[in-house]
Amino acid sequence: MKIAITGGAGFIGSHVVDAYISAGHEVVILDNFSTGKRENINPDARVVEIDITSADIDLLFKNEKFDILNHHAAQIDVRVSVNDPLFDARLNILGGINLYEASVKYKVKKIIFASSGGTVYGEQEVFPADETHPTRPLSPYGIAKLTNEHYLYYYANNYKIDYVALRYGNVYGPRQNPHGEAGVVAIFANKLLDGTQPIINGDGKQTRDYVYVSDVARANVLVLREQAKGIYNIGTGEEIDVNIIFSMLRETVNPQCEEIHGKAQKGEQKRSCLSYQKIYDELGWKPQMDFTLGLKQTVGFFYQQI
Ligand SMILES: NC(=O)c1ccc[n+]([C@@H]2O[C@H](COP(=O)([O-])OP(=O)(O)OC[C@H]3O[C@@H](n4cnc5c(N)ncnc54)[C@H](O)[C@@H]3O)[C@@H](O)[C@H]2O)c1
């Protein structure tokens, strides 16, 4: 199949590109390289440097005749979305609609969207949350993810196009940006390796569902199947807090490092954990990476970058 993947130069997108190419698909990456990197790009993929909000998207889709749109491009920082909701919405909502309009017009068969199980549910009532859990996102970033899901439902209902929204937990692994605000594993691993003191926000008891990037890439391949439709959580069903991540990484990288806590982040969600039962029942996906090994592989990657 011919697949367009937005954000294919980024952390998760580049692993999805690798998985699609291994599975024998033709891949075209659409990226503006705002956070994506040339070195992440698979040599067998074609790259179009373009902004997802651009009017040129229409002509590109007209000329290329993609079978699938996989949409990973986004501004990914929850705090940026809180500080500048307009910027977030222009990219994360209007950018999506721009792509979906072109997809419908030029007969893309399916859209796969990178949603966020860590933010669309808000503070959870049930652990782990399944896809029927109420959605009460607490940030513009989470609202934008949920809004994209609503648009995709609208397009699927009114036009001949299918969609899958993958609600990821906290994705970690090689190529994650260690200099951003998001991605505690990458940030701590990198700091411990270069001898900078990591700071744990607040009491460090906030939990997330950490899912390894190659498991996420595998899910993106599985949902190409025709029977895959609608919303699926992609997580492990396990909660891990920041203190545990810090101590596991410290143990591997620098046992002498002190544990230092800073101010709690205002409005930060307390707990998050996702059930993967639905995608397991329908497509047989389950996480394969053990967390300890996943951390070691991530540290190994950052070690090589120094
Ligand atoms: N990392 C996580 O834990 C996580 C969790 C849930 C959902 N997601 C979603 O997965 C997707 C990928 O996230 P990531 O962690 O790989 O981030 P990333 O920043 O590494 O990747 C984003 C990519 O999109 C590109 N991009 C950004 N704005 C663009 C624009 N206007 N036009 C074209 N390209 C643009 C960037 O250059 C980059 O290559 C995002 O949609 C994110 O919201 C990530």
The ligand as an ORCA input file, in Angstrom:
! r2SCAN-3c Opt
* xyz 0 1
  N       5.328     10.501     22.916
  C       4.212     10.090     23.519
  O       4.273      9.553     24.632
  C       2.868     10.250     22.857
  C       1.732      9.808     23.551
  C       0.471      9.942     22.939
  C       0.382     10.485     21.661
  N       1.501     10.918     21.025
  C       1.345     11.504     19.684
  O       2.200     10.818     18.774
  C       2.608     11.718     17.753
  C       4.128     11.700     17.622
  O       4.708     12.156     18.838
  P       6.282     12.070     19.113
  O       6.467     11.828     20.563
  O       6.905     11.140     18.141
  O       6.717     13.577     18.819
  P       7.838     14.202     17.857
  O       7.897     15.659     18.206
  O       9.094     13.418     17.918
  O       7.190     14.019     16.416
  C       6.339     14.950     15.831
  C       6.737     15.093     14.370
  O       5.804     15.946     13.722
  C       6.521     16.921     12.965
  N       5.686     18.122     12.896
  C       5.319     18.928     13.922
  N       4.539     19.927     13.471
  C       4.395     19.731     12.141
  C       3.712     20.446     11.112
  N       3.017     21.559     11.384
  N       3.775     19.968      9.857
  C       4.501     18.867      9.558
  N       5.174     18.158     10.489
  C       5.130     18.598     11.759
  C       7.811     17.139     13.722
  O       8.855     17.694     12.922
  C       8.124     15.715     14.166
  O       8.826     15.010     13.164
  C       2.027     13.075     18.122
  O       0.793     13.237     17.445
  C       1.777     12.953     19.604
  O       0.764     13.832     20.048
  C       2.740     10.826     21.589
*
